[in-house]
Amino acid sequence: MAELDLNTQVSSLEARTAALETHLHEIADAARSLATAVRLHVDRLETERRVGWTTIRQSYLQILPMLV
């Protein structure tokens, strides 16, 4: 009877391990998706910042000759 109980416990642990591995893969996939979204957001912000400063610089260079 003890052997049957031990086999049942081992089977239960194997099933729980498989479920945990599945959850771990899902968490890893979600983390990769989040990292991609953050990277795209940061890239967009950096692009907007660069375009903003470029626009300010171009405006300044166009106005500068009028000031001298």
Distance bins in CASP14 RR format, pairs under 12 A and 6 or more apart:
PFRMAT RR
TARGET T0000
AUTHOR 0000-0000-0000
RMODE 2
METHOD distances of the structure
MODEL  1
1 7 0 0 0 0 0 1 0 0 0 0 0
1 8 0 0 0 0 0 1 0 0 0 0 0
2 8 0 0 0 0 0 1 0 0 0 0 0
2 9 0 0 0 0 0 1 0 0 0 0 0
3 9 0 0 0 0 0 1 0 0 0 0 0
3 10 0 0 0 0 0 1 0 0 0 0 0
4 10 0 0 0 0 0 1 0 0 0 0 0
4 11 0 0 0 0 0 1 0 0 0 0 0
5 11 0 0 0 0 0 1 0 0 0 0 0
5 12 0 0 0 0 0 1 0 0 0 0 0
6 12 0 0 0 0 0 1 0 0 0 0 0
6 13 0 0 0 0 0 1 0 0 0 0 0
7 13 0 0 0 0 0 1 0 0 0 0 0
7 14 0 0 0 0 0 1 0 0 0 0 0
8 14 0 0 0 0 0 1 0 0 0 0 0
8 15 0 0 0 0 0 1 0 0 0 0 0
9 15 0 0 0 0 0 1 0 0 0 0 0
9 16 0 0 0 0 0 1 0 0 0 0 0
10 16 0 0 0 0 0 1 0 0 0 0 0
10 17 0 0 0 0 0 1 0 0 0 0 0
11 17 0 0 0 0 0 1 0 0 0 0 0
11 18 0 0 0 0 0 1 0 0 0 0 0
12 18 0 0 0 0 0 1 0 0 0 0 0
12 19 0 0 0 0 0 1 0 0 0 0 0
13 19 0 0 0 0 0 1 0 0 0 0 0
13 20 0 0 0 0 0 1 0 0 0 0 0
14 20 0 0 0 0 0 1 0 0 0 0 0
14 21 0 0 0 0 0 1 0 0 0 0 0
15 21 0 0 0 0 0 1 0 0 0 0 0
15 22 0 0 0 0 0 1 0 0 0 0 0
16 22 0 0 0 0 0 1 0 0 0 0 0
16 23 0 0 0 0 0 1 0 0 0 0 0
17 23 0 0 0 0 0 1 0 0 0 0 0
17 24 0 0 0 0 0 1 0 0 0 0 0
18 24 0 0 0 0 0 1 0 0 0 0 0
18 25 0 0 0 0 0 1 0 0 0 0 0
19 25 0 0 0 0 0 1 0 0 0 0 0
19 26 0 0 0 0 0 1 0 0 0 0 0
20 26 0 0 0 0 0 1 0 0 0 0 0
20 27 0 0 0 0 0 1 0 0 0 0 0
21 27 0 0 0 0 0 1 0 0 0 0 0
21 28 0 0 0 0 0 1 0 0 0 0 0
22 28 0 0 0 0 0 1 0 0 0 0 0
22 29 0 0 0 0 0 1 0 0 0 0 0
23 29 0 0 0 0 0 1 0 0 0 0 0
23 30 0 0 0 0 0 1 0 0 0 0 0
24 30 0 0 0 0 0 1 0 0 0 0 0
24 31 0 0 0 0 0 1 0 0 0 0 0
25 31 0 0 0 0 0 1 0 0 0 0 0
25 32 0 0 0 0 0 1 0 0 0 0 0
26 32 0 0 0 0 0 1 0 0 0 0 0
26 33 0 0 0 0 0 1 0 0 0 0 0
27 33 0 0 0 0 0 1 0 0 0 0 0
27 34 0 0 0 0 0 1 0 0 0 0 0
28 34 0 0 0 0 0 1 0 0 0 0 0
28 35 0 0 0 0 0 1 0 0 0 0 0
29 35 0 0 0 0 0 1 0 0 0 0 0
29 36 0 0 0 0 0 1 0 0 0 0 0
30 36 0 0 0 0 0 1 0 0 0 0 0
30 37 0 0 0 0 0 1 0 0 0 0 0
31 37 0 0 0 0 0 1 0 0 0 0 0
31 38 0 0 0 0 0 1 0 0 0 0 0
32 38 0 0 0 0 0 1 0 0 0 0 0
32 39 0 0 0 0 0 1 0 0 0 0 0
33 39 0 0 0 0 0 1 0 0 0 0 0
33 40 0 0 0 0 0 1 0 0 0 0 0
34 40 0 0 0 0 0 1 0 0 0 0 0
34 41 0 0 0 0 0 1 0 0 0 0 0
35 41 0 0 0 0 0 1 0 0 0 0 0
35 42 0 0 0 0 0 1 0 0 0 0 0
36 42 0 0 0 0 0 1 0 0 0 0 0
36 43 0 0 0 0 0 1 0 0 0 0 0
37 43 0 0 0 0 0 1 0 0 0 0 0
37 44 0 0 0 0 0 1 0 0 0 0 0
38 44 0 0 0 0 0 1 0 0 0 0 0
38 45 0 0 0 0 0 1 0 0 0 0 0
39 45 0 0 0 0 0 1 0 0 0 0 0
39 46 0 0 0 0 0 1 0 0 0 0 0
40 46 0 0 0 0 0 1 0 0 0 0 0
40 47 0 0 0 0 0 1 0 0 0 0 0
41 47 0 0 0 0 0 1 0 0 0 0 0
41 48 0 0 0 0 0 1 0 0 0 0 0
42 48 0 0 0 0 0 1 0 0 0 0 0
42 49 0 0 0 0 0 1 0 0 0 0 0
43 49 0 0 0 0 0 1 0 0 0 0 0
43 50 0 0 0 0 0 1 0 0 0 0 0
44 50 0 0 0 0 0 1 0 0 0 0 0
44 51 0 0 0 0 0 1 0 0 0 0 0
45 51 0 0 0 0 0 1 0 0 0 0 0
45 52 0 0 0 0 0 1 0 0 0 0 0
46 52 0 0 0 0 0 1 0 0 0 0 0
46 53 0 0 0 0 0 1 0 0 0 0 0
47 53 0 0 0 0 0 1 0 0 0 0 0
47 54 0 0 0 0 0 1 0 0 0 0 0
48 54 0 0 0 0 0 1 0 0 0 0 0
48 55 0 0 0 0 0 1 0 0 0 0 0
49 55 0 0 0 0 0 1 0 0 0 0 0
49 56 0 0 0 0 0 1 0 0 0 0 0
50 56 0 0 0 0 0 1 0 0 0 0 0
50 57 0 0 0 0 0 1 0 0 0 0 0
51 57 0 0 0 0 0 1 0 0 0 0 0
51 58 0 0 0 0 0 1 0 0 0 0 0
52 58 0 0 0 0 1 0 0 0 0 0 0
52 59 0 0 0 0 1 0 0 0 0 0 0
52 60 0 0 0 0 0 1 0 0 0 0 0
53 59 0 0 0 0 0 1 0 0 0 0 0
53 60 0 0 0 0 0 1 0 0 0 0 0
54 60 0 0 0 0 0 1 0 0 0 0 0
54 61 0 0 0 0 0 1 0 0 0 0 0
55 61 0 0 0 0 0 1 0 0 0 0 0
55 62 0 0 0 0 0 1 0 0 0 0 0
56 62 0 0 0 0 0 1 0 0 0 0 0
56 63 0 0 0 0 0 1 0 0 0 0 0
57 63 0 0 0 0 0 1 0 0 0 0 0
57 64 0 0 0 0 0 1 0 0 0 0 0
58 64 0 0 0 0 0 1 0 0 0 0 0
59 66 0 0 0 0 0 1 0 0 0 0 0
60 66 0 0 0 0 0 1 0 0 0 0 0
60 67 0 0 0 0 1 0 0 0 0 0 0
61 67 0 0 0 0 0 1 0 0 0 0 0
END
